[in-house]
Amino acid sequence: MATIAVMLKIEGEGVACALRQAGEKLDTTNGQLVVDFSSVGRIDPAALAAMEEFARLADSRGVKLALRGVNIEVYKVLKLAKLAARFSFLS
């Protein structure tokens, strides 16, 4: 079976809500989901919790997650929260 990458862009505000909606797409995604974070400047606690749940859902469905355009501040937060290892990062 071919791997199909699905692309999703997240705007700067409402990261947690957008990730919850993206979680619904995981049922129809085969392979990889690429989430564009280029418009996200910071991660708040609600977004961090949503990212953890999003990664857990993807793991349970066998979908690989890639984050595109993550700035260094967001990456540092993911690293400190021990979530960075659950994603691959694209420039």
Secondary structure, DSSP 8 states (H G I E B T S, - for coil): ---EEEEEE--SS-HHHHHHHHHHHGGG--EEEEEE-TT-----HHHHHHHHHHHHHHHHHT-EEEEES--HHHHHHHHHTT-GGGSEEE-
